[in-house]
């Protein structure tokens, strides 16, 4: 019947949408002193793993490090072919979140540096999206 067909089409469409949506579009939390490698898929960090600070990102990967230099200094290296914008949210020592900042990390192995003078326990990164080449942090 046409009604059963319409219902089946809607169910299949919802199933396809569920498959296209990331199961865990979780942000990546980098604690003070840590270095991580990850890729970006559908705007979220994926396949994240802790690494030694000297580890270089493979093509298509990002490397992020948070160090207690002049307060808190985060470096992000982008070994993909595209500039990416992202959101960085501060996690304060109390566990509260601090101001979020959107920034851009340039492509092809270049590094972006962000620095905060307040005490920071960790940084949460999410909302990755391609950015125009040569874009700057707002």
DSSP file (Angstrom, degrees, kcal/mol; ACC not computed):
  #  RESIDUE AA STRUCTURE BP1 BP2  ACC     N-H-->O    O-->H-N    N-H-->O    O-->H-N    TCO  KAPPA ALPHA  PHI   PSI    X-CA   Y-CA   Z-CA
    1    1 A X     >        0   0    0      0, 0.0     4,-2.2     0, 0.0     5,-0.2   0.000 360.0 360.0 360.0 155.1    0.0    0.0    0.0
    2    2 A X  H  >  +     0   0    0      1,-0.2     4,-2.4     2,-0.2     5,-0.2   0.844 360.0  54.5 -61.0 -34.5    1.1    3.6   -0.5
    3    3 A X  H  > S+     0   0    0      2,-0.2     4,-2.3     1,-0.2    -1,-0.2   0.930 109.0  46.6 -67.0 -44.9    1.1    4.3    3.2
    4    4 A X  H  > S+     0   0    0      1,-0.2     4,-2.6     2,-0.2    -2,-0.2   0.902 112.6  51.3 -62.3 -40.6    3.4    1.3    4.0
    5    5 A X  H  X S+     0   0    0     -4,-2.2     4,-2.4     2,-0.2    -2,-0.2   0.924 110.3  48.5 -62.5 -44.1    5.7    2.4    1.2
    6    6 A X  H  X S+     0   0    0     -4,-2.4     4,-2.1     1,-0.2    -2,-0.2   0.891 112.4  48.7 -63.6 -40.5    5.9    6.0    2.6
    7    7 A X  H  X S+     0   0    0     -4,-2.3     4,-2.4     2,-0.2    -1,-0.2   0.915 111.2  49.9 -65.4 -42.9    6.6    4.7    6.1
    8    8 A X  H  X S+     0   0    0     -4,-2.6     4,-2.6     1,-0.2    -2,-0.2   0.902 109.4  51.4 -63.4 -41.3    9.3    2.4    4.8
    9    9 A X  H  X S+     0   0    0     -4,-2.4     4,-2.3     1,-0.2    -1,-0.2   0.914 111.0  48.3 -61.3 -43.1   10.9    5.3    2.8
   10   10 A X  H  X S+     0   0    0     -4,-2.1     4,-2.4     2,-0.2    -2,-0.2   0.900 111.2  50.0 -65.2 -40.4   10.9    7.5    6.0
   11   11 A X  H  X S+     0   0    0     -4,-2.4     4,-2.3     2,-0.2    -2,-0.2   0.927 112.0  47.8 -63.4 -44.5   12.4    4.7    8.1
   12   12 A X  H  X S+     0   0    0     -4,-2.6     4,-2.5     1,-0.2    -2,-0.2   0.887 111.1  51.5 -63.8 -38.5   15.2    4.1    5.5
   13   13 A X  H  X S+     0   0    0     -4,-2.3     4,-2.2     2,-0.2    -2,-0.2   0.915 110.8  47.5 -65.0 -42.3   15.9    7.8    5.3
   14   14 A X  H  X S+     0   0    0     -4,-2.4     4,-2.3     2,-0.2    -2,-0.2   0.890 111.5  51.3 -64.9 -38.7   16.2    8.1    9.1
   15   15 A X  H  X S+     0   0    0     -4,-2.3     4,-2.0     2,-0.2    -2,-0.2   0.919 110.1  48.9 -63.9 -43.8   18.5    5.0    9.1
   16   16 A X  H  X S+     0   0    0     -4,-2.5     4,-1.6     1,-0.2    -2,-0.2   0.894 111.0  50.8 -63.2 -39.5   20.7    6.5    6.5
   17   17 A X  H  X S+     0   0    0     -4,-2.2     4,-1.2     1,-0.2    -2,-0.2   0.902 108.1  52.4 -64.5 -40.8   20.8    9.8    8.4
   18   18 A X  H  < S+     0   0    0     -4,-2.3     3,-0.2     1,-0.2    -1,-0.2   0.880 109.1  49.8 -62.6 -38.2   21.8    7.9   11.6
   19   19 A X  H  < S+     0   0    0     -4,-2.0    -1,-0.2     1,-0.2    -2,-0.2   0.833 110.5  50.2 -69.4 -31.6   24.6    6.2    9.7
   20   20 A X  H  < S+     0   0    0     -4,-1.6     2,-0.4    -5,-0.2    -1,-0.2   0.688  95.8  83.8 -80.2 -18.5   25.9    9.5    8.4
   21   21 A X  S  < S-     0   0    0     -4,-1.2    21,-0.0    -3,-0.2     2,-0.0  -0.700  92.8-106.8 -87.1 133.4   25.9   11.2   11.8
   22   22 A X    >   -     0   0    0     -2,-0.4     3,-0.5    20,-0.1    -2,-0.1  -0.338  19.8-140.5 -60.7 137.5   29.0   10.6   14.0
   23   23 A X  T 3  S+     0   0    0      1,-0.3     2,-0.3    -4,-0.1    -1,-0.1   0.915  95.7  17.1 -65.3 -43.4   28.3    8.2   16.8
   24   24 A X  T 3   +     0   0    0      2,-0.1     2,-2.2    20,-0.0    -1,-0.3  -0.720  64.8 176.8-134.2  84.9   30.4   10.1   19.2
   25   25 A X    <   +     0   0    0     -3,-0.5     2,-0.2    -2,-0.3    21,-0.1  -0.367  31.5 160.6 -81.7  59.0   31.1   13.6   18.0
   26   26 A X        -     0   0    0     -2,-2.2    19,-0.4    19,-0.2    -2,-0.1  -0.559  40.8-117.2 -85.6 145.3   32.9   14.3   21.2
   27   27 A X        -     0   0    0     -2,-0.2     2,-0.5    17,-0.1    99,-0.2  -0.335  29.7-112.5 -69.4 162.4   35.4   17.1   21.7
   28   28 A X  E     -A  125   0A   0     97,-2.3    97,-3.0    -2,-0.0     2,-0.6  -0.883  25.2-154.4 -98.2 126.3   39.0   16.2   22.4
   29   29 A X  E     -A  124   0A   0     -2,-0.5     2,-0.6    95,-0.2    95,-0.2  -0.912   7.8-167.2-104.0 120.3   40.1   17.3   25.9
   30   30 A X  E     -A  123   0A   0     93,-3.1    93,-2.2    -2,-0.6     2,-0.1  -0.932  10.7-149.3-109.1 116.6   43.9   17.9   26.2
   31   31 A X  E >   -A  122   0A   0     -2,-0.6     3,-2.4    91,-0.2    35,-0.3  -0.455  38.1 -75.2 -83.7 158.0   45.2   18.2   29.8
   32   32 A X  T 3  S+     0   0    0     89,-2.4    35,-0.2     1,-0.3    -1,-0.2  -0.259 120.9  18.6 -53.6 130.9   48.2   20.3   30.7
   33   33 A X  T 3  S+     0   0    0     33,-2.9    -1,-0.3     1,-0.3     2,-0.2   0.360  99.9 121.0  89.3  -4.1   51.4   18.6   29.7
   34   34 A X    <   -     0   0    0     -3,-2.4    32,-2.1    32,-0.2     2,-0.4  -0.593  44.0-162.0 -95.5 155.8   49.8   16.3   27.1
   35   35 A X  E     -D   65   0B   0     16,-0.4    16,-2.5    30,-0.2     2,-0.3  -0.999  14.3-174.5-132.0 134.0   50.3   15.9   23.4
   36   36 A X  E     -DE  64  50B   0     28,-2.8    28,-2.4    -2,-0.4     2,-0.4  -0.941  17.7-151.7-130.0 148.8   47.8   14.2   21.1
   37   37 A X  E     +DE  63  49B   0     12,-2.5    12,-2.1    -2,-0.3     2,-0.3  -0.925  31.8 151.3-110.0 145.2   47.5   13.1   17.5
   38   38 A X  E     -D   62   0B   0     24,-2.0    24,-3.1    -2,-0.4     2,-0.2  -0.982  34.9-131.8-161.8 165.3   44.1   12.9   15.8
   39   39 A X  E     - E   0  46B   0      7,-2.6     7,-2.9    -2,-0.3     2,-0.5  -0.703  25.7-122.4-111.9 171.5   42.2   13.2   12.5
   40   40 A X  E     + E   0  45B   0     20,-0.5     2,-0.4    -2,-0.2     5,-0.2  -0.976  30.0 171.5-120.6 129.3   39.0   15.2   11.9
   41   41 A X  E >  S- E   0  44B   0      3,-2.6     3,-1.8    -2,-0.5    87,-0.1  -0.987  72.3 -11.4-137.9 126.6   35.9   13.6   10.6
   42   42 A X  T 3  S-     0   0    0     -2,-0.4   -20,-0.1     1,-0.3    85,-0.1   0.854 129.4 -54.3  52.8  38.8   32.5   15.4   10.3
   43   43 A X  T 3  S+     0   0    0      1,-0.2    85,-2.4    84,-0.1     2,-0.3   0.436 118.1 101.4  82.5   0.1   33.9   18.3   12.4
   44   44 A X  E <  S-E   41   0B   0     -3,-1.8    -3,-2.6    83,-0.2     2,-0.2  -0.896  77.8-107.5-120.9 147.3   35.0   16.2   15.3
   45   45 A X  E     +E   40   0B   0    -19,-0.4     2,-0.3    -2,-0.3    -5,-0.2  -0.535  45.8 179.6 -66.7 133.4   38.4   14.9   16.4
   46   46 A X  E     +E   39   0B   0     -7,-2.9    -7,-2.6    -2,-0.2   -21,-0.0  -0.911  53.3  24.1-133.8 161.9   38.6   11.1   15.8
   47   47 A X  E    S+     0   0B   0     -2,-0.3     2,-0.2    -9,-0.2    -1,-0.1   0.847  80.8 177.4  54.3  37.7   41.2    8.3   16.3
   48   48 A X  E     +     0   0B   0     -3,-0.1     2,-0.3   -10,-0.1   -10,-0.2  -0.481   7.0 168.0 -76.8 140.4   42.8   10.5   19.0
   49   49 A X  E     -E   37   0B   0    -12,-2.1   -12,-2.5    -2,-0.2     2,-0.1  -0.988  36.3-110.0-151.4 144.7   45.8    9.1   20.9
   50   50 A X  E     +E   36   0B   0     -2,-0.3     2,-0.3   -14,-0.2   -14,-0.3  -0.476  42.7 176.1 -71.6 144.0   48.4   10.5   23.3
   51   51 A X        -     0   0    0    -16,-2.5   -16,-0.4    -2,-0.1     2,-0.1  -0.902  37.3 -83.7-141.0 168.5   51.9   10.7   21.9
   52   52 A X    >   -     0   0    0     -2,-0.3     3,-2.1     1,-0.1   -18,-0.0  -0.486  46.1-113.5 -69.5 147.0   55.4   11.9   22.8
   53   53 A X  T 3  S+     0   0    0      1,-0.3    -1,-0.1    -2,-0.1   -17,-0.1   0.787 114.8  57.2 -55.9 -29.6   55.9   15.7   22.1
   54   54 A X  T 3  S+     0   0    0      2,-0.1    -1,-0.3     0, 0.0     2,-0.1   0.544  79.4 116.6 -81.0  -5.4   58.4   15.0   19.4
   55   55 A X    <   -     0   0    0     -3,-2.1     2,-0.3     1,-0.1    -4,-0.1  -0.421  59.3-141.0 -66.7 133.4   56.0   12.8   17.4
   56   56 A X        -     0   0    0     -2,-0.1     2,-0.2     1,-0.0    -2,-0.1  -0.742  18.8-112.9 -94.7 143.1   55.2   14.3   14.0
   57   57 A X        -     0   0    0     -2,-0.3     3,-0.1     4,-0.1     6,-0.1  -0.505  28.3-126.6 -72.9 142.5   51.6   14.1   12.6
   58   58 A X    >   -     0   0    0     -2,-0.2     3,-2.4     1,-0.2    21,-0.2  -0.381  50.0 -66.5 -76.5 163.9   51.1   11.9    9.5
   59   59 A X  T 3  S+     0   0    0      1,-0.3    21,-0.2    -2,-0.1    -1,-0.2  -0.294 128.0  21.3 -53.2 133.2   49.4   13.4    6.4
   60   60 A X  T 3  S+     0   0    0     19,-2.3   -20,-0.5     1,-0.3    -1,-0.3   0.350 106.0 107.8  88.4  -5.3   45.8   14.2    7.3
   61   61 A X    <   -     0   0    0     -3,-2.4    18,-2.8    18,-0.3     2,-0.3  -0.603  56.1-144.5-103.2 164.7   46.5   14.3   11.0
   62   62 A X  E     -DF  38  78B   0    -24,-3.1   -24,-2.0    16,-0.2     2,-0.4  -0.913   6.0-155.3-119.6 151.0   46.7   17.1   13.6
   63   63 A X  E     -DF  37  77B   0     14,-2.3    14,-3.0    -2,-0.3     2,-0.4  -0.999  12.4-174.8-125.8 132.3   49.0   17.3   16.6
   64   64 A X  E     -DF  36  76B   0    -28,-2.4   -28,-2.8    -2,-0.4     2,-0.4  -0.981   2.8-178.7-128.0 140.2   48.0   19.3   19.7
   65   65 A X  E     -DF  35  75B   0     10,-2.2    10,-2.2    -2,-0.4     2,-0.5  -0.998  12.0-160.2-137.8 140.0   50.1   20.0   22.7
   66   66 A X  E     + F   0  74B   0    -32,-2.1   -33,-2.9    -2,-0.4     2,-0.3  -0.979  20.3 173.3-122.6 119.0   49.3   22.0   25.9
   67   67 A X  E     - F   0  73B   0      6,-2.8     6,-3.0    -2,-0.5     2,-1.9  -0.914  41.8-116.2-128.0 150.9   52.2   23.2   28.0
   68   68 A X        +     0   0    0     -2,-0.3     2,-0.6     4,-0.2     3,-0.3  -0.367  63.2 140.0 -82.8  60.4   52.6   25.5   31.0
   69   69 A X  S    S-     0   0    0     -2,-1.9     3,-0.2     1,-0.2    -2,-0.1  -0.924  80.6 -15.8-108.4 117.8   54.6   28.1   29.2
   70   70 A X  S    S-     0   0    0     -2,-0.6     2,-0.8     1,-0.2    -1,-0.2   0.881 136.3 -44.6  56.6  41.6   53.8   31.7   30.0
   71   71 A X  S    S-     0   0    0     -3,-0.3     2,-0.4    44,-0.1    -1,-0.2  -0.877 126.6 -13.1 105.6 -97.6   50.6   30.5   31.6
   72   72 A X  E     - G   0 116B   0     44,-2.5    44,-2.8    -2,-0.8     2,-0.5  -0.980  64.3-172.0-140.5 127.5   49.2   28.0   29.2
   73   73 A X  E     -FG  67 115B   0     -6,-3.0    -6,-2.8    -2,-0.4     2,-0.5  -0.981   2.5-167.9-124.1 125.3   50.4   27.6   25.6
   74   74 A X  E     -FG  66 114B   0     40,-3.1    40,-2.8    -2,-0.5     2,-0.4  -0.937   0.7-168.1-111.9 132.0   48.7   25.4   23.0
   75   75 A X  E     -FG  65 113B   0    -10,-2.2   -10,-2.2    -2,-0.5     2,-0.4  -0.964   1.2-169.8-116.1 138.5   50.3   24.5   19.7
   76   76 A X  E     -FG  64 112B   0     36,-2.5    36,-2.8    -2,-0.4     2,-0.5  -0.990   3.2-164.2-128.9 122.1   48.3   22.8   16.9
   77   77 A X  E     -FG  63 111B   0    -14,-3.0   -14,-2.3    -2,-0.4     2,-0.6  -0.919   5.9-156.9-107.9 131.3   50.0   21.4   13.9
   78   78 A X  E     +FG  62 110B   0     32,-2.3    31,-2.9    -2,-0.5    32,-0.7  -0.915  16.8 175.6-113.6 107.3   47.9   20.6   10.8
   79   79 A X        +     0   0    0    -18,-2.8   -19,-2.3    -2,-0.6   -18,-0.3   0.125  52.0 103.1 -96.9  20.6   49.3   18.1    8.4
   80   80 A X  S    S-     0   0    0    -20,-0.2    28,-3.0     2,-0.2    29,-0.3  -0.393  83.6-112.9 -91.0 177.5   46.2   18.1    6.2
   81   81 A X  S    S+     0   0    0     26,-0.2     2,-0.3    -2,-0.1    26,-0.2   0.501  93.1  64.9 -87.3  -4.3   45.8   19.8    2.9
   82   82 A X  S    S-     0   0    0     24,-0.1    -2,-0.2    51,-0.0     2,-0.2  -0.913  82.5-115.5-125.4 145.6   43.3   22.4    4.2
   83   83 A X        -     0   0    0     48,-0.4    48,-2.5    -2,-0.3     2,-0.4  -0.518  38.8-155.7 -66.9 144.8   43.3   25.2    6.7
   84   84 A X  E     -CB 105 130A   0     21,-2.1    21,-3.0    46,-0.3     2,-0.3  -0.987  12.8-151.3-129.9 138.2   40.9   24.4    9.5
   85   85 A X  E     +CB 104 129A   0     44,-3.3    44,-2.2    -2,-0.4     2,-0.3  -0.759  26.4 169.3 -95.3 152.1   39.0   26.6   12.0
   86   86 A X  E     -C  103   0A   0     17,-2.3    17,-2.2    -2,-0.3     2,-0.5  -0.952  32.7-114.3-153.4 169.2   38.2   25.1   15.4
   87   87 A X  E     -CB 102 126A   0     39,-3.0    39,-1.9    -2,-0.3     2,-0.5  -0.954  21.9-164.0-112.9 132.2   36.8   26.1   18.8
   88   88 A X  E     -CB 101 125A   0     13,-2.9    13,-2.5    -2,-0.5     2,-0.5  -0.972   5.1-167.9-114.4 123.0   39.1   25.9   21.9
   89   89 A X  E     -CB 100 124A   0     35,-2.8    35,-2.9    -2,-0.5     2,-0.2  -0.947  18.9-129.7-112.5 128.5   37.3   26.0   25.3
   90   90 A X  E     - B   0 123A   0      9,-0.9     8,-2.8    -2,-0.5     2,-0.6  -0.535  10.8-154.9 -75.3 138.4   39.4   26.5   28.4
   91   91 A X  E     -CB  97 122A   0     31,-2.8    30,-2.8     6,-0.2    31,-1.7  -0.972  19.8-147.8-110.8 114.4   38.9   24.1   31.3
   92   92 A X    >   -     0   0    0      4,-3.0     3,-2.4    -2,-0.6    28,-0.2  -0.327  27.7-102.2 -80.2 162.6   40.0   26.0   34.5
   93   93 A X  T 3  S+     0   0    0     26,-0.4    -1,-0.1     1,-0.3    27,-0.1   0.760 123.0  58.9 -56.6 -25.0   41.6   24.3   37.5
   94   94 A X  T 3  S-     0   0    0      2,-0.1    -1,-0.3     1,-0.0     3,-0.1   0.606 119.5-110.6 -77.5 -11.5   38.2   24.5   39.3
   95   95 A X  S <  S+     0   0    0     -3,-2.4    -2,-0.1     1,-0.4     2,-0.0   0.210  80.0 126.1  97.0 -13.4   36.6   22.4   36.5
   96   96 A X        -     0   0    0     -5,-0.1    -4,-3.0     1,-0.1    -1,-0.4  -0.348  63.7-112.2 -71.3 158.2   34.6   25.4   35.2
   97   97 A X  E     -C   91   0A   0     -6,-0.2    -6,-0.2    -3,-0.1     2,-0.1  -0.721  28.5-155.1 -93.8 146.1   34.9   26.3   31.6
   98   98 A X  E     -     0   0A   0     -8,-2.8    -8,-0.2    -2,-0.3    -1,-0.0  -0.356  45.2 -43.5-103.9-172.3   36.5   29.6   30.5
   99   99 A X  E     -     0   0A   0    -10,-0.1    -9,-0.9    -2,-0.1     2,-0.3  -0.232  56.3-136.0 -57.1 136.6   36.1   31.7   27.4
  100  100 A X  E     -C   89   0A   0    -11,-0.2     2,-0.4    -3,-0.1   -11,-0.2  -0.693  19.5-164.3 -91.3 149.5   36.0   29.7   24.2
  101  101 A X  E     -C   88   0A   0    -13,-2.5   -13,-2.9    -2,-0.3     2,-0.4  -0.999  12.6-142.9-136.5 135.7   38.0   31.0   21.2
  102  102 A X  E     +C   87   0A   0     -2,-0.4    36,-0.5   -15,-0.2     2,-0.3  -0.814  31.6 165.3 -94.6 139.4   37.7   30.2   17.5
  103  103 A X  E     -C   86   0A   0    -17,-2.2   -17,-2.3    -2,-0.4     2,-0.4  -0.901  30.1-124.5-145.2 172.1   41.0   30.0   15.7
  104  104 A X  E     -C   85   0A   0     -2,-0.3     2,-0.5   -19,-0.2   -19,-0.3  -0.976  10.9-158.8-124.6 136.5   42.4   28.8   12.4
  105  105 A X  E     -C   84   0A   0    -21,-3.0   -21,-2.1    -2,-0.4    26,-0.1  -0.972  26.4-124.8-113.5 125.0   45.4   26.4   12.0
  106  106 A X        -     0   0    0     -2,-0.5   -28,-0.5   -23,-0.2     4,-0.3  -0.232  26.3-112.7 -70.1 158.5   47.0   26.6    8.5
  107  107 A X  S >  S+     0   0    0      1,-0.2     3,-0.7   -26,-0.2   -26,-0.2  -0.085  81.3  49.8 -80.4 177.9   47.5   23.5    6.3
  108  108 A X  T 3  S-     0   0    0    -28,-3.0   -29,-0.2     1,-0.2    -1,-0.2   0.851 128.5 -47.1  61.7  45.0   50.5   21.6    5.1
  109  109 A X  T 3  S+     0   0    0    -31,-2.9    -1,-0.2   -29,-0.3   -30,-0.2   0.570  96.3 141.5  81.9   9.2   52.3   21.0    8.4
  110  110 A X  E <   -G   78   0B   0     -3,-0.7   -32,-2.3   -32,-0.7     2,-0.4  -0.440  41.9-133.0 -83.3 162.1   52.1   24.5    9.7
  111  111 A X  E     -G   77   0B   0    -34,-0.2     2,-0.4    -2,-0.1   -34,-0.2  -0.926   9.6-157.5-121.8 139.0   51.6   25.3   13.4
  112  112 A X  E     -G   76   0B   0    -36,-2.8   -36,-2.5    -2,-0.4     2,-0.4  -0.892  12.9-155.9-108.2 145.1   49.2   27.7   15.2
  113  113 A X  E     -G   75   0B   0     -2,-0.4     2,-0.4   -38,-0.2   -38,-0.2  -0.982  10.7-177.4-125.4 131.1   50.0   28.9   18.7
  114  114 A X  E     -G   74   0B   0    -40,-2.8   -40,-3.1    -2,-0.4     2,-0.4  -0.964   7.5-168.9-123.6 146.0   47.5   30.1   21.3
  115  115 A X  E     -G   73   0B   0     -2,-0.4     2,-0.4   -42,-0.2   -42,-0.2  -0.998   8.5-170.9-140.6 138.7   48.5   31.4   24.7
  116  116 A X  E     -G   72   0B   0    -44,-2.8   -44,-2.5    -2,-0.4     4,-0.1  -0.982  15.8-154.0-127.9 140.4   46.5   32.3   27.9
  117  117 A X  S    S+     0   0    0     -2,-0.4     2,-0.2   -46,-0.2    -1,-0.1   0.536  72.6  85.0 -91.3  -7.2   47.9   34.0   31.0
  118  118 A X  S    S-     0   0    0      1,-0.1     2,-0.2   -46,-0.1    -2,-0.1  -0.563  96.8 -85.6 -90.0 158.5   45.3   32.5   33.4
  119  119 A X        -     0   0    0     -2,-0.2     2,-0.4   -48,-0.0   -26,-0.4  -0.448  50.1-173.0 -64.0 132.1   45.7   29.1   35.0
  120  120 A X        -     0   0    0    -49,-0.2   -28,-0.2   -28,-0.2     3,-0.1  -0.995  22.6-173.8-130.4 131.9   44.4   26.4   32.7
  121  121 A X  S    S-     0   0    0    -30,-2.8   -89,-2.4    -2,-0.4     2,-0.3   0.775  73.0 -17.4 -91.4 -32.1   43.9   22.7   33.5
  122  122 A X  E     -AB  31  91A   0    -31,-1.7   -31,-2.8   -91,-0.3     2,-0.4  -0.972  55.4-126.9-163.5 168.8   42.9   21.5   30.0
  123  123 A X  E     -AB  30  90A   0    -93,-2.2   -93,-3.1    -2,-0.3     2,-0.5  -0.992  15.8-150.4-127.1 135.9   41.7   22.6   26.6
  124  124 A X  E     -AB  29  89A   0    -35,-2.9   -35,-2.8    -2,-0.4     2,-0.4  -0.942  14.8-162.9-108.1 125.7   38.6   21.2   24.9
  125  125 A X  E     +AB  28  88A   0    -97,-3.0   -97,-2.3    -2,-0.5   -80,-0.3  -0.900  26.2 127.0-111.4 134.5   38.7   21.2   21.1
  126  126 A X  E     + B   0  87A   0    -39,-1.9   -39,-3.0    -2,-0.4   -82,-0.1  -0.922  35.3  67.9-161.7-173.1   35.7   20.8   18.8
  127  127 A X  E     -     0   0A   0    -84,-0.3     2,-0.3    -2,-0.3   -83,-0.2   0.899  59.8-178.4  55.1  49.1   33.8   22.3   15.8
  128  128 A X  E     +     0   0A   0    -85,-2.4     2,-0.3   -42,-0.2   -42,-0.2  -0.593   8.5 160.8 -76.2 136.4   36.5   21.7   13.2
  129  129 A X  E     - B   0  85A   0    -44,-2.2   -44,-3.3    -2,-0.3     0, 0.0  -0.981  45.6 -91.0-154.1 147.2   35.6   23.0    9.8
  130  130 A X  E     - B   0  84A   0     -2,-0.3     2,-0.3   -46,-0.2   -46,-0.3  -0.278  44.5-159.1 -56.8 142.8   37.6   23.9    6.7
  131  131 A X        -     0   0    0    -48,-2.5   -48,-0.4   -26,-0.1     3,-0.1  -0.872  28.3 -87.2-122.7 156.1   38.6   27.6    6.6
  132  132 A X    >   -     0   0    0     -2,-0.3     3,-2.0     1,-0.1   -48,-0.0  -0.358  58.7 -92.4 -59.8 140.9   39.6   29.8    3.7
  133  133 A X  T 3  S+     0   0    0      1,-0.3    -1,-0.1   -50,-0.1   -27,-0.0  -0.300 112.5  17.0 -55.4 133.2   43.3   29.6    2.9
  134  134 A X  T 3  S+     0   0    0      1,-0.2    -1,-0.3    -3,-0.1    -2,-0.1   0.539  87.6 154.8  80.8   7.3   45.2   32.3    4.8
  135  135 A X    <   -     0   0    0     -3,-2.0     2,-0.3   -30,-0.1    -1,-0.2  -0.301  31.3-142.1 -65.8 153.6   42.3   33.0    7.3
  136  136 A X        -     0   0    0    -33,-0.1     2,-0.2     1,-0.0   -31,-0.1  -0.733  25.6 -87.5-113.7 163.3   43.3   34.4   10.7
  137  137 A X              0   0    0     -2,-0.3   -34,-0.2   -33,-0.2    -1,-0.0  -0.505 360.0 360.0 -66.8 135.6   42.0   33.9   14.2
  138  138 A X              0   0    0    -36,-0.5    -1,-0.1    -2,-0.2   -35,-0.1   0.515 360.0 360.0 -71.2 360.0   39.1   36.2   14.9
